[in-house]
Amino acid sequence: MKYAKWLFVLGVILGILTLGCAVGYGTALVKDEPIRTRTDIMSKIKENISTGFVYFRDQSLVGQLLSGEDSRPIPLSEIPSDVKNATIAVEDAGFYSNFGIDINGFLRAATEKLLHEPVQTGGSTITQQLARRVFLNLDRTYSRKGKEILLALRMQRMMSKDEILEAYLNKIPYGIGSAGYYLYGIEAASKGIFNISDLSKLNIAQAAYLAGIPQQPNVYSAFAGDGKFDPQGFHAALGRQRLVLRRMLETKVITQQQYQEALSFDLPSSLAATKPKANDTYPYLMMEVEKRASNILLQLQNPQSSPEELKKNVDGLKGEQELLLHNGYKIYTTVDKTIYDDMHEIAENPKNFTPDIKGKGGEQIGGVMQDSKTGAILGMIEGRGYSISKYNHATQMLRQPGSTMKPIAAYLPAIEKGLIQPASIIDDEPIILKDGQKGFHIPLNWDDKFHGLITARTALNKSYNIPAIDIFLNKVGIETAWGYAKKMGITSLTKSDNYAQTGVIGGLEYGVSVEEMTNAYQTMANKGVFNDAYLIDKIEDGNGSVIYQHQSRPVPVVTEQSAYLMTDMLRTVISDPGGTAADLQNKFKHYGKISIVGKTGSTQNDNDAWFEGYTPDITFGVWAGYDQPSPLTKGKGTLRAKQIWASVMDNVIEKKPELFPTKEFTRPDDIVKMTVSDVSGLLPSALNIQTQHTVTDLFNKKYIPTKEDDVLQQMNVIDYQGAIYLPNPHTPMDMMEEKQVVRRQKPVSVILQELQTAMQKLPAANGRSISDYKPTDGLTDVPTEVDPRIDDGMNPSPPSGLVLQRKDNSVDLIFQSIPNPNVVGYRVYRSVNHGKFEMLRGKVVLNGQENKLDDQIPITDVFGYYLTAVDVVGKESQPSNIVFTDRSPSDSPPAGVGASNSDKTTNIGQ
């Protein structure tokens, strides 16, 4: 008895010590785990990773956001009993009766672990698994296990069993689905594995299959990371399903008959078909949507921040991207699926492009289509295929715009400010620009010619560079021009572009994107009102609440009248036979049925080809080129942008005719048609009308000319050594040439002199002579200098070698001129039937003209002829040899020929 008493006391002491050690050890294990309130626990439980989705304009699915996961939380009430029963049967049969942990299961699992049993069932309850999934990492340590038990006990106190089960079924992993995403939660599993969205349609076999996966989701996945069927994973999962069915039978949640039916069900045929991820089917679009949606969320979180501040908030943007991918957002885009698919079918067809060239690679393409009235992006061509290039050529790429910038930064601003109208005259003559490196830069037109006085419409039709540069620099001004461009959505301009003298034809620091250029042309199509391009119409959060809805913010940039005049000028770029886009009349199948306008653009060495075009309803811009700037193939690659534009537009018109309700552009009030001088753009003078120097075009009534033309003039001039001069005061009138001349703003002679000076500082003058810079308009400048020749005090020598060639009713007189620079021309004298010689008025040969003249005569009489030379002050030579139509000898001058006649110096006709 005595020993028994001491043994009992010793046992109690040892028990207390053991319990103390256990408690102390347990406390040490969980010492870092905070005591969580119900609020803390429920807040964490509700932090579900929820899959986000992107939708087309018609709300059909583009795909799910690229998080690598698919999770779709669902209330417990919508989860069928077969799923719940299967899960409980295999994971925690005593779920509804235990207090968060299962002592028997825990001991069994510990024994299996100690004995290294080949099959270890695990001892964690559903509550413990949920605690581990939500609050802890997945490390297999005693510390983690201790915290798991503590959290499970606390969750048991704070939450109902249904709350725990609902959270578990929404958070637990279910392996990989048929699209290659990791599946989280029972609804994502049902959709990803069996393509069943309505869980009530799952049968017992399928429910048991799903319930068996969470124990080892990587082992029991029937699909690989690329979404393809994995036979080994499926076979393992099938074995696990058999175990689940057996447990369900043992726990009497299914009958024997249901058990047998489930075993005999053909699971393989019920698996979902492998389907590509949205990032495989629509990779460009998904990436662009993710980028823009993240920026929208960042803006919503920072409403007071400026766009520049938001761009700098890199950490904030990363945070919003993470939220976007895991918070179940639904993003509704403006993109039309049919249009987008058609655009990419055309872009990805090798037959539409030049074969790849070694050293260059393949041609690339970029395009953006917008609703002209709203700015909504209906479709994009981001490239010829994501596998070829992941670079977005529609929104990311910046390239020089070439001539597509001319309407934006030159013509439209000038029209709006009343500086030009379509019939305004621009002198396409050389412009000398200062160049910091070479000293001077003399820009050229694409055809290396200068065309003189032409209308603004002609200059744009033919895409001449010099008129656009002149308007950009000298009429509108760089700062004002870029101000208009920015208002129309050109956002990539830099400070250095404020000094880009040729920026209007593409000399920018970085360039522009296709989206920017299309944005600007959409302004013209929308009657001068800018609506910024947008891709996302609205965003809903995981609860279905609309957190963002696009709001249109139209900004008037130019008047409706200015926009219409610009549009009409762009119309003739296509309709005029000499327009740079005239080939669209054949390329575009709907030409003549729907009004189209547009502008071509190319850059130095043909590295880029553009076409920006629009109808009254749709604006579509296209760029073509190589990723590393290289010349496009002449006649093929250089026409690529127009070809793709026409193909896409034809398809869209055929498949989406409702997008084109307006067939013609509507002319606004105050647009009138009038005839003006084609050398000044002013009201036509009598001389303009007489010489047909007029042009008829459209005008804004506010800016019609009121002054009469004074540029075209008729005057007597002297042509000497290829130059036109004012006559010497003593030059006879009949020795002058009556000529139409123009009074240019800057005479050609002055420009050529300036060029001569500038070219001396250029390397080899770029291989060009001064004559290459003369305008080709055929118009002569008003002379400002008097004929430089002076009186030499002597009468000129007579012309020699006069020969008569008789025809039926006329004669040709051919002679040899004299090498006297002072001679201004030759007079002809005629006699009839050997009578007196008289001067034949109206019959002169001016110096520099062909040494030949003709005279209409009857065949019944005999006519004689001789010529005299006349110098700059009117002195006349002795007669030349005399010739007769009857071949009479001419040794002796007949009556009327003598010294008195040869000494005449009278200014005939003065």
Buried (B, 14 or more C-beta within 10 A) or exposed (E): EEEEEEEEEEEEEEEEEEEEEEEEEBEEBBEEBEEBEEEBBBEEBEEBBBBBBBBBBEEEEBBBBBBEBBBBBBEBEEBBEBBBBBBBBBBBBBBEEBEBBBEEBBEBBEEBEEEEEEEEEBBBBBBBBBBBBBBBEEEEEEBBBBBBBBBBBBBBEBBEBEBBBBBBBBBBBBBBBBBBBBBBBBBBBBBBBBBBEEBEEBBBBBBBBBBBBBBBBEEBBBBBEEBEBBEEBBEBBBEBBBBBBBBBBEBEBBEEEBBEBBBEBEBEEBBBEBBBBBBBBBBBBBBBBBBBBBBBBBBEBBEEBEEEEBEEBEEBBEBBBEBBBBBBBBBBBBBBBBBBBBBBEBBBEEEBBBEEEEEBBBBBBBBBBBBBBBBBBBBBBBBBBBEBBEBBBBBBBBBBBBBBBBBBBBBBBBBBBEBBBBBBBBBBBBBBEEEEEEEBBBBBBBEEBBBBBBBBBBBBBBBBBBBBBBBBBEBBBBEBBBBBBEBBBBEEBEEEBEEBBBBBBBBBBEBBBBBBBBBBBBBBBBBBBBBBBBBBBBBBBBEEEEEBEBEEEBEBBBBBBBBBBBBBBBBBBBBBEEBBBBBBBEBBBBBEEBBBBBBBBBBEEBBBBBBBBBBBBBBBBBBBBBBEBBBBBEEEBBBBBBBBBBBBBBBBBEBBEEBBEBEEBEBBEBBEEBBBBBBBBBBBBEBBEEBEBBBEBBBBEEBEBEEEBEBBBEBEBBBBEEBBBBBBEBBBEBBBBEBBBBBBEEBBBEBBEBBEEBBEEBEEBEEBEEEBBBBEBEBBBBBEEEBEBEEBEEBBBBBEEBEBEBEEEEBEBBBEBBEBEBBBBBBBBBBBEBBEBEBBEEBBBBBBBEBEBEBEBEEEEBBBBBBBBBBBBBBBBBBBBBBBBEEEEBEEBBEBBEEEBBEBBEBBEE
